[in-house]
Amino acid sequence: MLPHRRAVDYTPLLHVTESLLDRISGKGWMAAIADRLGWQDQLRINRCALTFPGPNQALAPLRIAFASDFHAGPTTHARTITQACQVLRDLKPDLLLLGGDFVSYRASHIEALAQQLGEVPAPCGRFAVLGNHDLWADDRLIVEHLNRAGIQVLVNKNVQLPPPYSHVWLCGLDDPSSGRPDAAAMFRGAGPCRIVLMHSPQGVPHIDKYAYDLAVCGHTHGGQICLPNGRPIILPSGRYNRRYPSGHFQIGNQRLFVSRGVGYGGLPVRLFAPPDVLSCAISWRHDS
């Protein structure tokens, strides 16, 4: 069990704001109305195929599913979460990665979500990092339910995948805005092929001086409410959240994927920013 870590930027004003939103949202009536009006958009699968150095180019591709920002609670309809978990099960990933913000307002919302995520088959493991909303709630309860569901939470640490992908290390960074990210500790001892799991693009400056192959994150919701061309109207504060609002990016020799997430934060509405999950197949080349 990880020790409880109060969010670095968790202020009394923020607590009042979160509590007020929770009271206004009630028992999900806002999400129910939005769902009936068609404002809770259909989930999309963002697919990609990458090739990294590996010990054997004949090795089967590593299939990764990544989902973030479920925001289980009054602003996200339960059907949205159920459908997303069904999509993840249907993808049959080797490796399931989860980018945090599992809940909104109350940590107790993790219970049903963790159970559904624990039913996603992933023979190479299920791993998660925590988001700012998780740290604003009760991270101990969230971690407890995730662990019980067979999901390991990584806080500034790495794990080696089992064979035949034992040349791959998964590195989990603590939330850049509300946690205590330590990239040096996270990468310490990691092998040549590194996949970084983090909550937001604000983690990019923490890892940019280290070698990694792929980083995945969420947090931005792609703006959640955008212009018809997909340009976000409002994004979370932070230079890198604005630079990398959603999609695939090449940063030097490294790849970054930013998900629009599954759920709804603040308002139960998306406009021209549909929710998504990532399905990525990593193939291997043998560099002589």
C-alpha positions in Angstrom: 0.0 0.0 0.0 1.3 3.4 -0.9 1.4 6.1 1.8 -1.2 8.8 1.6 0.2 11.9 -0.1 -1.8 15.1 0.2 -1.8 17.0 -3.1 0.9 19.7 -3.3 -1.5 22.3 -4.7 -4.6 21.1 -2.7 -5.8 24.3 -1.1 -8.8 25.1 1.1 -10.4 27.0 -1.8 -10.0 24.0 -4.1 -11.6 21.8 -1.5 -14.6 24.1 -1.3 -14.9 24.2 -5.1 -14.8 20.4 -5.4 -17.4 20.0 -2.6 -19.7 22.6 -4.2 -19.5 20.8 -7.6 -20.2 17.5 -5.9 -23.3 18.9 -4.2 -24.6 20.6 -7.4 -24.0 17.4 -9.4 -26.0 15.4 -6.9 -26.3 11.7 -7.7 -25.5 12.1 -11.4 -28.5 14.0 -12.6 -26.3 16.3 -14.7 -24.7 13.3 -16.5 -28.1 11.6 -16.9 -29.6 14.7 -18.7 -26.5 15.2 -20.8 -26.6 11.5 -21.8 -30.2 11.7 -22.8 -29.5 14.9 -24.9 -26.6 13.1 -26.6 -23.9 15.3 -25.1 -21.9 12.3 -23.8 -20.1 11.4 -26.9 -19.3 8.0 -28.4 -15.9 6.6 -27.4 -13.4 6.3 -30.2 -10.4 4.0 -30.5 -7.2 5.8 -31.5 -5.0 3.1 -33.2 -1.3 3.3 -33.9 1.6 1.0 -34.9 5.2 1.6 -33.8 8.5 -0.1 -34.3 11.2 -0.1 -31.6 14.6 -1.9 -31.2 14.2 -5.4 -29.8 16.1 -8.6 -29.3 14.2 -10.4 -32.0 12.3 -8.9 -34.9 10.2 -12.1 -35.2 8.8 -11.4 -31.7 5.1 -10.9 -31.7 4.0 -7.3 -31.4 3.3 -6.0 -27.9 -0.3 -4.8 -27.8 -1.0 -1.9 -25.4 -4.3 -0.4 -24.4 -4.2 3.0 -22.7 -7.1 4.8 -21.1 -7.2 7.8 -18.9 -9.5 10.3 -17.1 -12.5 8.1 -16.3 -13.8 10.7 -13.8 -16.2 8.2 -12.3 -18.7 10.3 -10.4 -21.7 12.6 -11.0 -20.5 14.2 -14.3 -19.8 10.9 -16.2 -22.7 8.6 -16.9 -22.1 5.0 -15.7 -22.9 3.8 -19.2 -19.9 5.7 -20.6 -17.6 3.9 -18.1 -19.1 0.5 -18.8 -18.7 1.0 -22.5 -15.1 2.1 -22.2 -14.3 -1.0 -20.1 -16.0 -3.2 -22.6 -13.9 -1.6 -25.4 -10.7 -2.3 -23.4 -11.8 -5.9 -22.9 -12.5 -6.3 -26.6 -9.1 -5.0 -27.5 -7.5 -7.9 -25.5 -4.3 -6.1 -24.8 -1.1 -7.7 -23.6 -0.5 -4.6 -21.4 -3.2 -2.3 -19.9 -2.1 1.2 -18.9 -4.2 3.6 -17.0 -3.4 7.3 -16.8 -5.2 8.5 -13.6 -8.1 10.8 -12.7 -10.1 7.7 -12.0 -12.7 9.7 -9.9 -14.2 13.1 -9.6 -14.9 14.6 -6.1 -15.3 11.3 -4.1 -12.8 8.5 -3.8 -15.6 6.0 -3.2 -16.5 6.2 -6.9 -13.4 4.0 -7.6 -15.1 0.8 -6.3 -17.2 -0.1 -9.4 -14.7 1.3 -11.8 -11.8 -0.7 -10.4 -13.8 -3.9 -10.5 -14.6 -3.4 -14.2 -11.0 -2.5 -15.1 -9.8 -5.6 -13.2 -11.8 -7.7 -15.7 -9.7 -6.5 -18.7 -7.4 -9.4 -19.7 -3.8 -8.3 -19.8 -1.2 -11.1 -19.4 1.7 -8.7 -19.2 0.0 -6.7 -16.4 -2.3 -3.8 -15.6 -0.6 -0.6 -14.4 -1.7 2.8 -13.4 -0.6 6.2 -12.2 -2.7 8.6 -10.2 -4.0 12.0 -11.4 -4.7 15.2 -9.7 -8.3 14.4 -9.0 -7.2 11.1 -7.3 -4.8 13.0 -5.1 -7.4 15.6 -4.3 -9.7 12.8 -3.1 -8.3 9.9 -1.0 -5.4 8.2 -2.9 -5.2 5.5 -0.2 -8.7 4.2 -0.9 -8.2 4.5 -4.7 -4.9 2.5 -4.6 -6.5 -0.1 -2.3 -9.3 -0.8 -4.8 -7.0 -0.8 -7.8 -4.6 -3.2 -6.1 -7.5 -5.4 -5.1 -8.5 -5.5 -8.8 -5.0 -6.6 -9.9 -3.8 -3.1 -11.0 -0.4 -2.0 -9.8 0.0 1.8 -9.1 3.4 3.2 -10.0 4.7 6.3 -8.3 8.2 7.3 -9.6 9.2 3.7 -10.1 9.6 1.2 -13.0 8.8 -2.4 -13.6 10.2 -4.9 -16.1 7.7 -6.7 -18.2 7.6 -10.5 -18.1 8.9 -12.7 -21.0 8.8 -12.5 -23.9 8.9 -8.7 -23.5 11.5 -8.6 -20.7 13.5 -6.1 -22.7 10.7 -3.6 -22.0 10.5 -1.4 -18.8 7.4 0.5 -17.8 8.1 3.7 -16.0 5.4 5.5 -13.9 5.8 9.2 -13.1 3.9 10.8 -10.2 1.4 13.5 -11.2 3.3 16.6 -12.3 0.9 19.2 -10.9 -0.4 17.7 -7.6 2.1 15.0 -6.8 5.9 14.8 -6.4 7.4 13.7 -9.7 10.9 12.3 -9.6 12.1 11.2 -13.0 15.5 10.2 -11.8 14.0 7.7 -9.4 11.5 6.5 -12.0 14.2 5.7 -14.6 16.8 4.3 -12.2 17.7 0.8 -13.2 15.4 0.7 -16.2 16.6 -1.1 -19.3 16.9 -0.1 -23.0 13.3 0.0 -24.1 11.2 2.4 -21.9 7.6 3.2 -21.9 6.6 6.1 -19.7 3.1 6.3 -18.1 2.2 9.7 -16.7 -1.0 11.7 -16.0 -0.4 14.9 -18.0 1.8 16.5 -20.7 3.3 18.6 -17.9 5.4 15.5 -17.2 7.3 16.1 -20.5 9.9 18.6 -19.0 10.6 16.1 -16.2 11.6 13.3 -18.6 13.0 15.2 -21.5 16.7 14.7 -20.5 16.2 10.9 -20.3 16.0 8.3 -23.0 12.5 6.7 -23.5 10.7 5.3 -26.5 7.0 6.2 -25.8 5.2 8.3 -23.3 1.4 8.2 -22.8 -0.8 10.5 -20.8 -4.1 12.3 -20.6 -5.5 15.1 -18.3 -6.2 17.7 -21.0 -9.5 16.0 -22.3 -8.4 17.6 -25.6 -10.1 20.7 -24.3 -13.4 18.8 -23.8 -15.2 21.7 -25.5 -13.6 22.7 -28.8 -14.3 24.6 -32.0 -15.6 22.5 -35.0 -12.0 22.2 -36.2 -11.0 20.5 -32.9 -9.1 23.5 -31.5 -9.6 23.6 -27.7 -11.3 26.6 -26.3 -10.0 26.1 -22.8 -7.2 23.8 -21.6 -5.7 23.1 -18.2 -3.0 25.5 -17.1 0.5 24.7 -18.1 2.7 25.3 -21.1 2.9 21.6 -22.1 -0.8 21.0 -21.7 -1.3 23.7 -24.3 1.5 22.5 -26.6 0.3 18.9 -26.5 -3.5 19.0 -26.1 -4.3 15.6 -27.7 -3.0 13.2 -30.3 0.3 11.8 -31.4 3.5 13.8 -31.2 7.2 13.3 -32.2 9.6 14.8 -29.7 13.1 14.2 -31.2 13.4 10.4 -31.4 10.7 9.9 -28.9 6.9 9.5 -29.2 4.2 11.1 -27.1 0.5 10.2 -27.1 -2.0 12.4 -25.3 -5.5 11.0 -24.8 -8.7 13.0 -24.7 -9.7 10.6 -21.9 -12.9 8.7 -21.3 -15.0 10.8 -18.8 -16.1 14.3 -18.1 -14.6 16.9 -15.7 -16.5 19.9 -14.4 -19.3 19.8 -17.0 -20.9 16.6 -18.3 -20.5 17.7 -21.9 -18.0 17.3 -24.8 -18.1 19.3 -28.0 -15.8 18.3 -30.9 -13.5 16.5 -28.4 -14.8 12.9 -28.4 -13.5 10.6 -25.7 -10.9 8.0 -26.8 -8.6 5.2 -25.8 -5.3 4.2 -27.4 -4.7 0.8 -29.0 -1.0 0.6 -29.9 0.9 -2.4 -31.4 4.7 -2.2 -30.9 6.7 -4.3 -33.3 10.4 -5.0 -33.1 13.5 -4.5 -35.2 16.9 -6.0 -34.5 19.6 -3.3 -34.8 23.0 -4.8 -35.5 
